[in-house]
């Protein structure tokens, strides 16, 4: 526990972090990648170039400082961080690297304002947070290892099937090279794939698009312009190739205690992948399910036939497709963009439903706003960003 003196010093740095936090975290990453290049594989460099990762870290550091005397206020954010760290196999030996570089960045950006007392206070505060995260992450690692088919660290898997799903999305089916069982996962979770691309180690998280219990893991990846990992997977990874995977992780999962309520799955683009896993798992329950998907047109609309097969088998599933730029002959239920009225039409009259949504940031910002305007209870609105978490209220 921090001393009262260190707690007061950390609280006193909040205004400085509000002003200089992003400069500090940007410099932090520059130092860390320069002095410890071995950790670059754990970070998506596209997020660095876009500034989203330094911004997200700055917001996290600020939140930690502002709540240093009441860490219970961070209890909703910590599980997401813990799951993300576990998904990438962050280990105790990584924490001193981060601490060293963060303190150096604070000192170099703030200059004389970063007194020895402030640096010492932040060293103690970082040590407290590191200890908390290391213990929580070890609990998850141990639990994963103890599960049937579970494991810890990288495990070798063979690509047994590669299947195009649209003009831009391809599915990859993996089975363990050792032929043994694999760990079950919760619908909505993701896993990390470890690649070596032109001699450079890379780790990327992708949502699982299959249902639990199918005997394999399936990820469905959109080819991103200039995307290092997605281009490699689409063009250079072939059936029979072996990669390493880390165990499934993630907090964006179906809540079992609300299985009696109607479910609305609302997605845009490649955001369909975790929702498809949720759909296939929830459909047999009999709960009413509205599956709404927005896409440019049929050429980039993945899994339409697969979703249709689920809807034919389970009459409690109703689908709706929205195309913003339909091709000649396209069959969509709506044209344009998902509207507030469309969302309202998919909710029960009393609004008593669970809404899960995921997609591009502008799409998610829009849906988030609609959910607020329709006064859906916050605990029944769940979402996940691909990439660093950002405030939906601020996403453009």
MOHU-V892139 format. One line per field, one symbol per residue. ss: DSSP state (H for helix, E for strand, C for the rest). A space follows every 10 residues. Layout:
ss: ???
This chain:
ss: CCCHHHHHHH HHCHHHHHHH HHHHHHHHHH HHHHHCHHHH HHCCHHHHHH CHHHHHHHHH HHHHHHCCCC HHHHHHHHHH HHHHHHHCCC CHHHHHHHHH HHHHHHHHHH HHHCCHHHHH HHHHHHHHHH HHHHHHHHHH HHHHHHCCCC CCCCEEEEEE EEEECCCCEE EEEEEECCCC CCCCCCCCCE EEEEEEECCE EEEEEEEECC CCCCCCEEEE EECCCCCHHH HHHHHHCCCC CEEEECCCEC CCCCCHHHCC CEEEEEEEHH HHHHHHHHHH HHHHHCCCEE EEEEECCHHH CCCHHHHHHH HHHCCCEEEE EEECCCCCCC CCCEECCCCH HHHHHCCCCC CCEEEEEECC HHHHHHHHHH HHHCCCCHHH EEECCCCCCC CCCCCC
